[in-house]
């Protein structure tokens, strides 16, 4: 998946095929409308983003999406 998003006032291209995959997590169980799955990626330029997909009541209800995050948020996500 590839999307252009604005993060901290600048546009960046986030591409799951070209970024380094750092980990994945599932929240809840399969079939839960509020459940979702996220994967954390890091670009060559050092930017982090989450790629998520979820149920109708999840933060990713509109389909698969990319969400840019800070390095601090990425480290917190990796820690649990």
Order of alpha helices (4+ residues) and beta strands (2+ residues): beta-beta-beta-beta-beta-beta-alpha
